Amino acid sequence: MPRSASALAPAAAAAVTLALAAAACATAPAMRSPLRERLATSDTPAVEDATRACLTDLGWIADPIGSVSGGSNVVSAHDKDRNQTQVFVHQADQKPRVTGGPDDEKFWKCLAQKLGGGGGSDDSGGKKDGDKDPGDKDGGAS
C-alpha cells in the first residue's frame, strides 16, 4: 500500500500545479467582451457612476465620495455586515480598466449593462454624429 500511495503523490502534485496555473491565467472580468469595449469608450465619471449603481443594485452601500490611490480612482462600499470592497477605476489606457470589487459575476454583468447605454448593442458601425440623420431611412436619397 505505501508504494501505491507514493505513486499518487506526483499525480496529485501535477493536478494542483495545473489548477494553480489555470487560475493564474484566468482572464480578468474587465477584459472580457463586451465590458472591455464599453470601458474603453466610457469616461471615468461614467465608469464610477456605473460602479456605484451596480454595487448598490447588489446590496452594497457605496460611498458617494471617491478617493484616489496610485493614480486610480477608488469606489469604496460596504454591506450590512460591514464587509468592505473597493473598485479601482484606472486610466482609460490601462488594461484592465477596472479591478477589485466584489467577487460576483453579477457585478461585472451589471457594469457592462450600465455602460452599454441601455440598448442591446452599443455598435455604432463607426458612424459619427452628423454622418447620417438617424431618421433618414432611405440612406440620404432625396
Backbone as CSV, one residue per row, in Angstrom:
resi,resn,N_x,N_y,N_z,CA_x,CA_y,CA_z,C_x,C_y,C_z
1,MET,0.810,-1.217,0.000,0.000,0.000,0.000,0.843,1.266,0.000
2,PRO,1.868,1.360,0.784,2.633,2.599,0.754,3.201,2.891,-0.626
3,ARG,3.476,1.827,-1.372,4.033,2.011,-2.699,3.021,2.684,-3.639
4,SER,1.749,2.256,-3.609,0.731,2.860,-4.473,0.403,4.280,-4.035
5,ALA,0.466,4.544,-2.740,0.215,5.901,-2.256,1.307,6.839,-2.740
6,SER,2.529,6.375,-2.770,3.614,7.235,-3.232,3.524,7.448,-4.745
7,ALA,2.916,6.516,-5.457,2.733,6.683,-6.897,1.695,7.761,-7.199
8,LEU,0.764,7.982,-6.292,-0.269,9.003,-6.491,0.247,10.405,-6.184
9,ALA,1.247,10.521,-5.359,1.744,11.837,-4.949,2.177,12.692,-6.138
10,PRO,2.965,12.181,-7.111,3.323,13.035,-8.251,2.099,13.434,-9.080
11,ALA,1.140,12.551,-9.222,-0.065,12.885,-9.984,-0.866,13.976,-9.277
12,ALA,-0.962,13.878,-7.955,-1.689,14.897,-7.192,-0.965,16.239,-7.278
13,ALA,0.337,16.207,-7.185,1.118,17.442,-7.283,0.947,18.073,-8.659
14,ALA,0.920,17.251,-9.698,0.726,17.769,-11.056,-0.655,18.379,-11.210
15,ALA,-1.665,17.755,-10.622,-3.030,18.273,-10.708,-3.142,19.625,-10.001
16,VAL,-2.513,19.744,-8.843,-2.547,21.010,-8.100,-1.814,22.092,-8.887
17,THR,-0.668,21.745,-9.455,0.099,22.706,-10.249,-0.703,23.179,-11.456
18,LEU,-1.369,22.255,-12.127,-2.187,22.607,-13.285,-3.343,23.531,-12.886
19,ALA,-3.979,23.237,-11.768,-5.094,24.073,-11.300,-4.608,25.486,-10.958
20,LEU,-3.462,25.587,-10.314,-2.922,26.906,-9.969,-2.519,27.675,-11.226
21,ALA,-1.950,26.988,-12.198,-1.574,27.644,-13.452,-2.806,28.156,-14.188
22,ALA,-3.866,27.378,-14.203,-5.100,27.805,-14.870,-5.692,29.023,-14.172
23,ALA,-5.661,29.032,-12.852,-6.198,30.171,-12.105,-5.369,31.424,-12.356
24,ALA,-4.057,31.268,-12.466,-3.185,32.413,-12.698,-3.397,33.004,-14.092
25,CYS,-3.840,32.195,-15.031,-4.045,32.652,-16.405,-5.479,33.089,-16.662
26,ALA,-6.325,33.082,-15.652,-7.726,33.449,-15.828,-7.826,34.898,-16.312
27,THR,-8.791,35.162,-17.155,-9.000,36.499,-17.695,-9.736,37.354,-16.671
28,ALA,-9.231,38.554,-16.451,-9.899,39.496,-15.559,-11.274,39.820,-16.127
29,PRO,-12.300,39.930,-15.281,-13.650,40.202,-15.786,-13.730,41.453,-16.661
30,ALA,-12.951,42.474,-16.335,-12.996,43.718,-17.115,-12.324,43.586,-18.476
31,MET,-11.687,42.454,-18.741,-11.035,42.234,-20.035,-11.908,41.407,-20.981
32,ARG,-13.082,41.008,-20.510,-13.992,40.217,-21.345,-14.923,41.136,-22.125
33,SER,-15.249,40.701,-23.314,-16.177,41.441,-24.156,-17.603,41.203,-23.650
34,PRO,-18.503,42.121,-23.667,-18.464,43.468,-24.215,-17.970,44.518,-23.220
35,LEU,-17.713,44.129,-21.973,-17.312,45.109,-20.965,-16.016,45.809,-21.357
36,ARG,-15.062,45.078,-21.885,-13.775,45.665,-22.276,-13.990,46.839,-23.233
37,GLU,-14.810,46.660,-24.247,-15.060,47.713,-25.226,-15.831,48.879,-24.612
38,ARG,-16.765,48.572,-23.764,-17.564,49.638,-23.138,-16.718,50.466,-22.181
39,LEU,-15.813,49.829,-21.472,-14.902,50.567,-20.591,-13.959,51.453,-21.399
40,ALA,-13.530,50.976,-22.546,-12.599,51.729,-23.385,-13.217,53.014,-23.915
41,THR,-14.520,53.018,-24.124,-15.182,54.193,-24.707,-15.894,55.063,-23.669
42,SER,-15.846,54.683,-22.398,-16.541,55.446,-21.353,-15.561,56.351,-20.627
43,ASP,-16.032,57.538,-20.261,-15.164,58.409,-19.480,-15.182,57.976,-18.011
44,THR,-14.193,58.417,-17.267,-14.008,57.959,-15.887,-15.219,58.253,-14.996
45,PRO,-15.821,59.455,-15.043,-17.003,59.682,-14.199,-18.152,58.714,-14.509
46,ALA,-18.335,58.363,-15.785,-19.396,57.418,-16.149,-19.099,56.031,-15.582
47,VAL,-17.844,55.621,-15.617,-17.470,54.317,-15.066,-17.684,54.313,-13.556
48,GLU,-17.311,55.398,-12.890,-17.527,55.486,-11.438,-19.012,55.455,-11.095
49,ASP,-19.826,56.201,-11.833,-21.271,56.215,-11.578,-21.876,54.826,-11.781
50,ALA,-21.477,54.159,-12.853,-21.985,52.810,-13.125,-21.539,51.844,-12.038
51,THR,-20.312,52.008,-11.569,-19.791,51.150,-10.493,-20.624,51.318,-9.229
52,ARG,-20.886,52.568,-8.849,-21.704,52.827,-7.653,-23.110,52.242,-7.822
53,ALA,-23.688,52.417,-8.999,-25.041,51.911,-9.244,-25.078,50.390,-9.143
54,CYS,-24.087,49.720,-9.707,-24.065,48.255,-9.665,-23.826,47.740,-8.257
55,LEU,-22.941,48.398,-7.523,-22.724,47.995,-6.132,-24.018,48.133,-5.336
56,THR,-24.718,49.241,-5.538,-25.989,49.474,-4.846,-27.019,48.420,-5.250
57,ASP,-27.085,48.096,-6.542,-28.030,47.080,-7.028,-27.783,45.720,-6.374
58,LEU,-26.525,45.449,-6.019,-26.174,44.161,-5.412,-26.227,44.193,-3.883
59,GLY,-26.721,45.293,-3.314,-26.896,45.359,-1.870,-25.763,46.014,-1.098
60,TRP,-24.774,46.528,-1.802,-23.679,47.236,-1.151,-24.095,48.676,-0.891
61,ILE,-23.501,49.308,0.078,-23.721,50.724,0.359,-22.465,51.439,-0.114
62,ALA,-22.575,52.098,-1.270,-21.421,52.745,-1.892,-21.175,54.107,-1.271
63,ASP,-19.914,54.412,-1.031,-19.518,55.717,-0.533,-19.675,56.720,-1.670
64,PRO,-20.449,57.786,-1.472,-20.662,58.747,-2.562,-19.407,59.556,-2.900
65,ILE,-18.455,59.587,-1.997,-17.207,60.311,-2.216,-16.110,59.295,-2.505
66,GLY,-15.481,59.416,-3.648,-14.414,58.502,-4.012,-13.081,58.962,-3.454
67,SER,-12.060,58.172,-3.722,-10.710,58.532,-3.328,-9.775,58.183,-4.479
68,VAL,-8.501,58.475,-4.287,-7.502,58.176,-5.306,-6.386,57.384,-4.647
69,SER,-5.938,56.348,-5.341,-4.831,55.528,-4.856,-3.950,55.167,-6.044
70,GLY,-2.704,55.580,-5.999,-1.766,55.255,-7.067,-2.195,55.768,-8.428
71,GLY,-2.901,56.887,-8.470,-3.347,57.462,-9.731,-4.668,56.904,-10.233
72,SER,-5.243,55.950,-9.528,-6.535,55.372,-9.914,-7.618,55.849,-8.972
73,ASN,-8.812,56.063,-9.514,-9.951,56.441,-8.678,-10.464,55.193,-7.978
74,VAL,-10.879,55.354,-6.723,-11.334,54.226,-5.922,-12.769,54.466,-5.482
75,VAL,-13.624,53.482,-5.748,-15.002,53.498,-5.270,-15.074,52.459,-4.147
76,SER,-15.396,52.914,-2.949,-15.473,52.017,-1.795,-16.926,51.767,-1.422
77,ALA,-17.180,50.589,-0.858,-18.534,50.239,-0.429,-18.446,49.215,0.691
78,HIS,-19.534,49.111,1.432,-19.641,48.084,2.471,-21.051,47.507,2.434
79,ASP,-21.201,46.327,3.019,-22.533,45.731,3.083,-23.077,45.861,4.505
80,LYS,-24.244,45.310,4.737,-24.882,45.456,6.055,-24.077,44.793,7.167
81,ASP,-23.250,43.805,6.808,-22.402,43.135,7.795,-21.052,43.815,7.945
82,ARG,-20.891,44.967,7.330,-19.677,45.787,7.377,-18.496,45.176,6.612
83,ASN,-18.767,44.206,5.718,-17.724,43.730,4.815,-17.453,44.855,3.826
84,GLN,-16.201,45.033,3.447,-15.853,46.132,2.561,-15.342,45.624,1.224
85,THR,-15.543,46.446,0.211,-14.980,46.175,-1.112,-14.525,47.496,-1.709
86,GLN,-13.543,47.404,-2.575,-13.062,48.577,-3.290,-12.936,48.236,-4.762
87,VAL,-13.377,49.162,-5.603,-13.256,49.023,-7.048,-12.312,50.121,-7.515
88,PHE,-11.277,49.723,-8.239,-10.280,50.660,-8.738,-10.566,50.954,-10.206
89,VAL,-10.794,52.231,-10.509,-11.049,52.669,-11.874,-9.762,53.327,-12.366
90,HIS,-9.074,52.628,-13.264,-7.790,53.094,-13.773,-7.991,54.006,-14.970
91,GLN,-6.913,54.634,-15.419,-6.952,55.495,-16.598,-7.389,54.681,-17.823
92,ALA,-7.954,55.347,-18.800,-8.527,54.674,-19.967,-7.513,53.839,-20.742
93,ASP,-6.233,54.202,-20.688,-5.226,53.456,-21.455,-4.667,52.247,-20.697
94,GLN,-5.091,52.056,-19.463,-4.596,50.931,-18.665,-5.525,49.732,-18.812
95,LYS,-4.959,48.556,-18.930,-5.740,47.329,-19.082,-5.408,46.374,-17.944
96,PRO,-6.360,45.814,-17.235,-7.790,46.109,-17.310,-8.099,47.480,-16.719
97,ARG,-9.154,48.074,-17.192,-9.536,49.426,-16.772,-10.093,49.443,-15.358
98,VAL,-10.770,48.368,-14.951,-11.376,48.280,-13.628,-10.882,47.004,-12.954
99,THR,-10.464,47.135,-11.702,-10.029,45.973,-10.923,-10.649,46.045,-9.539
100,GLY,-10.524,44.948,-8.808,-11.079,44.882,-7.458,-12.560,44.559,-7.509
101,GLY,-13.263,45.044,-6.528,-14.707,44.839,-6.493,-15.115,43.520,-5.889
102,PRO,-16.421,43.319,-5.778,-16.921,42.080,-5.196,-16.647,40.890,-6.112
103,ASP,-16.455,39.741,-5.517,-16.212,38.518,-6.282,-17.558,37.931,-6.687
104,ASP,-18.237,38.640,-7.590,-19.581,38.262,-8.002,-19.746,38.598,-9.476
105,GLU,-19.985,37.607,-10.291,-20.136,37.806,-11.738,-21.275,38.779,-12.059
106,LYS,-22.272,38.860,-11.172,-23.399,39.778,-11.389,-22.919,41.227,-11.439
107,PHE,-21.899,41.545,-10.647,-21.364,42.909,-10.647,-20.835,43.273,-12.030
108,TRP,-20.060,42.384,-12.633,-19.443,42.660,-13.929,-20.482,42.710,-15.042
109,LYS,-21.500,41.858,-14.971,-22.579,41.898,-15.959,-23.350,43.209,-15.840
110,CYS,-23.605,43.625,-14.617,-24.304,44.886,-14.377,-23.498,46.055,-14.932
111,LEU,-22.191,46.037,-14.692,-21.338,47.121,-15.169,-21.378,47.216,-16.694
112,ALA,-21.339,46.085,-17.367,-21.426,46.081,-18.831,-22.774,46.645,-19.286
113,GLN,-23.855,46.288,-18.605,-25.180,46.787,-18.969,-25.298,48.288,-18.734
114,LYS,-24.812,48.749,-17.579,-24.917,50.175,-17.255,-24.111,51.032,-18.230
115,LEU,-22.982,50.523,-18.682,-22.147,51.288,-19.606,-22.578,51.127,-21.052
116,GLY,-23.513,50.206,-21.300,-23.955,49.954,-22.662,-24.962,50.933,-23.189
117,GLY,-25.404,51.863,-22.400,-26.343,52.874,-22.864,-27.774,52.403,-22.923
118,GLY,-28.079,51.261,-22.304,-29.451,50.802,-22.219,-29.912,49.977,-23.393
119,GLY,-29.163,49.946,-24.481,-29.557,49.153,-25.635,-28.932,47.781,-25.597
120,GLY,-29.356,46.905,-26.479,-28.801,45.570,-26.550,-27.401,45.564,-27.128
121,SER,-27.091,46.550,-27.981,-25.775,46.610,-28.613,-25.329,48.054,-28.652
122,ASP,-24.023,48.248,-28.427,-23.514,49.600,-28.484,-22.730,49.833,-29.766
123,ASP,-22.910,48.986,-30.774,-22.177,49.087,-32.018,-22.773,50.207,-32.864
124,SER,-22.008,51.245,-33.077,-22.484,52.373,-33.868,-22.118,52.218,-35.330
125,GLY,-21.395,51.135,-35.651,-21.000,50.919,-37.029,-19.955,51.915,-37.497
126,GLY,-19.276,52.575,-36.549,-18.231,53.518,-36.904,-18.752,54.882,-37.313
127,LYS,-20.044,55.131,-37.223,-20.620,56.403,-37.622,-20.411,57.430,-36.522
128,LYS,-20.199,58.643,-36.936,-20.073,59.771,-36.023,-21.345,60.591,-36.125
129,ASP,-21.587,61.420,-35.110,-22.743,62.311,-35.171,-22.641,63.161,-36.438
130,GLY,-23.692,63.264,-37.162,-23.724,64.076,-38.367,-23.459,63.284,-39.637
131,ASP,-23.010,62.036,-39.552,-22.766,61.233,-40.748,-24.064,60.963,-41.492
132,LYS,-25.116,60.696,-40.753,-26.398,60.368,-41.363,-27.490,60.709,-40.364
133,ASP,-28.548,61.266,-40.836,-29.688,61.547,-39.989,-30.289,60.225,-39.539
134,PRO,-30.413,59.975,-38.200,-30.962,58.698,-37.750,-32.372,58.434,-38.237
135,GLY,-33.116,59.468,-38.602,-34.463,59.269,-39.098,-34.509,59.052,-40.602
136,ASP,-33.359,59.153,-41.268,-33.290,59.018,-42.710,-33.218,57.529,-43.084
137,LYS,-34.335,56.949,-43.453,-34.438,55.518,-43.704,-33.949,55.104,-45.095
138,ASP,-33.901,56.036,-46.042,-33.550,55.641,-47.405,-32.090,55.958,-47.771
139,GLY,-31.226,56.107,-46.731,-29.800,56.294,-46.979,-29.428,57.682,-47.473
140,GLY,-30.289,58.649,-47.335,-29.956,60.023,-47.677,-30.407,60.461,-49.063
141,ALA,-31.034,59.582,-49.830,-31.511,59.965,-51.167,-32.742,60.849,-51.028
142,SER,-32.729,62.015,-51.680,-33.866,62.923,-51.599,-34.457,63.161,-52.944
